[in-house]
Amino acid sequence: MRPLEWLVLLAFLPFVLQPFVPQRPRGGVAAWLPGALPALCSLLQLALEGGRTQMIPLYLLAVSTLFLQGRLRKRRPGRGLRTVFGVLVAGAALLPAWALPVFQLGRPTGAYLVGVTEREVAVRPGRRLMTTVWYPASARSASAPLTREPAQIATGLGQAFGVPAAAPFLQHLRYVKVTASTDAPPAARTFPVLVFSPGLTGLRLQSSETFQDLASHGFVVVALDHTDAAAVTVFPDGEVRPFNLARFGIRPDQTERSTELLLPHWMNDQRAAYDALASWNASDALLGGHLDLGRVASFGHSFGGVTAVEVCRVEPRCRAAANLDGGWARGLPPHGSPKPLLLISAQASAALPQAMQHWRQLMALSSDHPVWLELPNSNHLSFTLTPRLSPLLSPRGYRPEAGQRSVDGALRSFFRASFAGHPETFLTGVKGRQDLRLRHPTP
């Protein structure tokens, strides 16, 4: 709960505890104050912090105290009634706030300040992408919001997952902040670049904690929304594009083949982002002269991880690829990566025989020191902000902050070793770690 939300909750105490106080005021403003205080504090909280759906039950209870105070003021208030009311208040406040909190991201662990900006990328006529760029900065200003389009994001997520009624319960995303500052001046040098793809229906904001941590350690991260395959994409001109595979020509009866049919489009999207890097480095007012185009790599989550591996296999500009729990595209023949490759799978994915078979083949056929790690106690969404969104969505035994730190540390060590031309040194570093299990090469 946010500070003033706690204030609203505490404001109910005088009303609930009134029967237990020996001397109570008989009239005047003081007699009404215990019933009015929750409503007054609710108005203050709404004005200064802003409301959210999860607080509606508490707001309604705050209004009800005014009515109850008037009814009970002239009679001896029953302790049982007030106790029951207090339990209702606590439940109405704490349960929704716990289930869907206004969460905070872990602070970046690197030496650099972090800036964030947005850029549009043209893939071909009729297809365009939105990207968020995270980069090392030289100055700090106000923290940026997690998203500038919270209403559209909430609606898009609800529709993409077939639960439109859930959208109001995601409106609190507007209050989530990142550590990075919008359009902060970049640090005065060039930095290696990592291009990121989320999974199917995923969003470029889904791994913001990882992005800003990588940026604080000296990487530029370009995170994509794959338009029409993301839950929703909002463009600067106001166009809103929700999830719609029909725009790729994929019919409802072809959903099982969606990854096979989408892979060429997603590879083109990533390669278009690679093309944009050169343009940005040459003429972008903010990013120009700060991108090291000789050190570029790809990574992604789920189907975005599959895309990253495939892009790096055929794209000369890609130096290395990291795949976060991405299985395989249907119809794609088994083959490996000729470049440094990191796979981090979820522990829950070990129960998926087909995925495990594909990953074993990928490791066996890759030639430049491939490494396969497993994140303990995790599931597929543990690599995203989902465990932060609600503890109900986190597997038992998984600690989001510690798990995220493990993944982020492995990613930056892997890319550093790969860009230095010595990917084998990454393996030496991870062999002694206890927070990630080594699956390949065999310990």
N, C-alpha and C positions, 0 to 999 in steps of 0.2 A: 504494500500500500504506500501511496505517496504521503508526504508529511501532513498535508491538510485533510487527507482522507482519514488519517489516524485521529486528527482533531475532531472530525465529525463523529467518529466512533466514541471517543472519550466524552463528547458533549452529552451523551445519553446517561452518563453516570449519575448526575444529580437527580434526574427523573427516576431512575431505577432504585437508587439508594434512599430516596426521600422517606419511605416508611420506617427506615432504620435509624433516622435522626430524631432524637428525643424532642427537640424544640424546632418547630417548623413555623415559618411566617404565615399569619392568618389572612393577610390581604395585601393589596398594593402590587407593585411591579415584582417584588421579590417572590410573591406567591406564584406568579405565572412564569418566572424565569426558568425553572427546571424543565417545563414543557416547551418553552420557546427556544432554549439554547440550541438543541439539535438543528432546528430549522434555520436559525441564524448562522450557525457554523456551516451548514450545507450551502447557503447562499454565498458565503465567503469563499468556500472551496470551489464552487462553480465559477465564481468570478475570477479567481486567481489561478487555479490549476486547470479548470475545464472539467466538464463532466464526462462520464463514460458509462456504457451500458451496464457494466457490472455493479455500479453504485446505485442503480435505480431502486432496488429494494430498500436500501438504507435511506434514500431520499423520501420514499413513501412512508417509512416508519417515522422519519423526522416530522413529517406533516401530521401524522397520527398522534404524536405526543401532545401537540397543541389541543386537539380534541379531547384526549384523555385527561390532560391536566385540568381542563375546564369541568369535566364530568366528575373528577375525583377530588377536586380542590376542597369541596365542602363536606366531604365524608372522610372517614378514617380509611386511608388507602391500604388495601390488602397487600401484604408482603408477597403472597403467592403470585398474584397477578403481575406485580412488578418484576418478580424473578423470572417468570415465564417470558415477559416482554424483553428482559435483558438477554435471555438466551436467544430469542428471535433476532435481536439486534446483532449480537455477536455472530450468529450464523450468517445473517444477511450480509455482513461486512466481510468476514474473514474467509468464508468458503469461496465466493466468487473471486475475491482478490487473490486467493491462493491458486485457484484453478486457472485463471487468466490474468496474471499480474502485468503491471507496467514494468517490464523487466529492464535490466541494465546489461550492457555488453561488458565483457572483461576489458580492462584497459590494455592498450598495446604495451608490449614488453621491450620494444627496441628503443634506440637512442633518438630516432628522428620524430619530430612532430609529423602529423599526417594531414594532408589536404584531400579533398574529394570534389569531383566535378562530374558533369554529365556531357556526353557527346553523342550525336546521331551519326550513324554509319550507313552509307548507301551500298547495298550489295549488288543490285542490278535494277533496271527500271521496274518500278512497281513493288520492290522489296527493300525495306529499310529496317534498321535495328536501332535500339537504344542501348547505350553503354554507360556504366558508371566507372570512372577512373579514380583509383586511390593511389596516392603518391607521397613520397617524402617531402615535407614542407619545411620552410624556414621561419614561419611565424604562425601563431595560433589566434583564432578569433572564436566566436560563439560556436558551440557544438552544432553540427548539422543534424537534421532529422533523419531517422532511418529511411523514410520515404517522403517524398513531396506530394504523393497522391494517395493518402491513406484510405479515402473513401473508395476510390476505384480499385485499389489493391484488395480491400476487404470484400468488395462485391465480386471481383474476379476470382478470388480464392474460393468463395462460397459456391460460385457457379461451376468452376472447374472441377470441384470435388463433389458436385451433385448435392450440396447442402446450402442453397441460397439463403435459408433462414439464419445461417451462422454469421452472415456478414455483419449484423449489428454488434456481435460479440467480439469482432476484430477491429472495431473503430478505435480502440485505445492504442493501436499502433502509431497513431499520430503523436503520441507523447513519448515514444521511444527515441532516444538520442544516441548518436555515435560520438566517439571522441574526436573524430576528424572535423576539420573546419572547411566550410564551403569556399572553393576558389582561393584557398590560401596560396601565397607565393611559394613556388617549389624551391627545394634546397638547391644550392648552386653547384650541380654536377650532373652527370648522366647516370641513369640507373637501368638495370635489366628490367625486362617487361614480361609479365605473365598474363596470358589470355585465358579467361575462365568461362566455362559453359555450365549452367545448372542442368538439372534433369528435366524430363518431360513434365510439363505444367509448372516447372520451377521458375523462380524469379532471380534476377541478378542481385537482389538484396539478401538472398537466403543465407549467404556465408559472409556477411559484412564483418563479423568479428575476426574471421581469418584474414580478410582483405586488409583491414586496417592494421592488423598485427604484422603482416608481411610488409606493408608500406613503412611501418616504423623501423623495420630492419633493412631498408634500402631497396625495396622492389616497387615497381609500378605495376598495379593490377588493373586489367581492363576486364570488367565483368559484363557479360552480354545477357540481354533478353532475346530469346529466339522467337521473334514475332509470330503469332498465331499458334505456337506450340508452348508459349508461356501462359500462365494463368491469366495474365493481362499485361498489355504493354501500352503505356501512355506516352504520346509524343508531345513535343513542345508546342505544336500548333493546335493541340487539343484533341487530336484523333485518339480514340481508345479502341484497341484491338484485343478482344478477349480470346481465350483458347478456342480454336476452330481448325481442326485438321482438314476440313473440307477445302480450305484455301490451298492446301498442298495437293488437292486431288485425291485425298484418301477417303474412300467411302466407309460408311458405318460397318459394312461386312468385311472391311480390311483392317480392322483395329489390331488384330493379332500380328499383322505385318507392318504396323506403323513404324517401328524402329528401322526396319529394313528400308522402307520408303522414305523415311525422314533423313537418314544418315547423309546422303549427298547434299541435301539442303543445309544441314547443320555444319557440315564441313565447309561448304561455301561461305556460310556466315562467319566462321572463325577465320577463314583465309581473307575475307573482306576486312575483318578487323586488323589482320596483319598488314594489309595494304594501307589501311588508314594510318597506321603508325608512322609510316614514312611521311605522309602528308602533314600529320600533326607535328612531327619533329622539325619539319621544314618551315611551317608557317603558323602553327597555332600560337595564339597570344600568350597562353598560360603554359602549355606543355612543350613548346618549341625549344629544341636544343637540350632537352633533359632526358631523352629516350635513347638508350643504348641498343641500337638496332642489330648489333652483332650478338646480343644475348637476349633471345626471345624464346619463350617456352609456352606450352599449353597445359592446362589442368582442368578438371571438371568433376562434377558429382553425378552419379547414376549414369543416365544416357549421355550426359555431358562429359563424363569421364571416358566413355567409349569413343566419343567424338574427338576428344583430345588426343587419344592414342592414335586414332586413324589419321588425324591431321598431321601429327608429328611424323608418322611413317612416310608420308608422301610430300610434305612441305619442307623444302630445303632450309627455310629460314628458322624452323623449329629446332631447338637444341636438345630438348628433353620433354617428357610428358609424365604427368601424375594423374592417376585414376582413383577417385574416391568412391569405392563400392559400386562401380559401374559394371554390369554383367557383360552382355554381348548383344550385338544387333542380329536379329533373325536373318538367316540367309548369308551371313558373312562367313567366308571360309576361314578355318583356323590359320593364323599366322602370327608372327611375333613382331617386335619392334627392333629396328636396327640402331636405335638411339637409347640413351639412359631412360629407364622406366621405373616408376614407383607405383605400386598398387597398395592401397590401404583399404581393407575390407572390414565390414562389420562382423562382430562375432555371430550375430543372428544369421548372417548369410551363409555360414558354414553348414546350415541345414538345407541349403538349396543345391542339390546335386549337379544340376546343369551349369549353374554359375561356377561352382568349384571346378568342374571339368574344363570349362573355358579358360579359367584363370591358370590352371595347371598347364594347359597347352600354351597359353600366352607366355608364361614364364619359361617354359622349355624351349620355345622357338625364338625368344628374344636373345640378342647377342651382346649387349653392352651393359653387363652387370645389373640385370633386373633385380629388384627387391620387392618382396610381397610381405606386408605387415598386416596384423589384425588388431583392431581396437577393442580391448576387452569390454564385456558387458554392454556392447552397443548394438543398435539396430540401424536400418538403412538411413533414417532421418537424423541420426546422431551427428552427422557431418554438417548439419544445417542449424538454423536458429530454432528449430522446432522444440528441442528440449527446454529452451529458454521461454518459449511461448507458453508452455504449460507443463507442470510436473507430471500431469497425467499422460503426457506423450513421451516420457522418458523411461527407458527400460529400468527394471529393478537393478540396483547396484551400479548404475552408470551415473557418474558425477559430471555434469555438463562442463563446468569450468575446467576441471582437470583433464577431461577427455579432449576438449578443444585445444588446450595448451599442448597436449601430446601431438595432436595432428598438425597444429601450426608449426611446432618445432621441427617435426619430421619434414614437412614441406620445405621450409626455408633451408634446412641442412642439405636436403637432396638437390635443390636447385643451385645452391652455392657450389656444391661439389661438381655438379654437371657443368655449370658455366666455367668452372676452373679447369675442366678437362680431365678430372680425376673422379669419376662417379664411384670408383671402388672405395674411396675414403668414406663415403656415406655409409656403406655397409659396416665398416669398422666401427663407426660411431653408434650404430643402432644395435650392435650385438650385445652391448652391455646394458641396454635399457630394459627396465622392468614394466614400463607403462604401455608398451606395444609388443605384441608377440611376433616373432620372426617366423614366417611360414616358408619363404624361399629367399635365398638358398637355404637348404636344410641346416638348422643350427648344429 
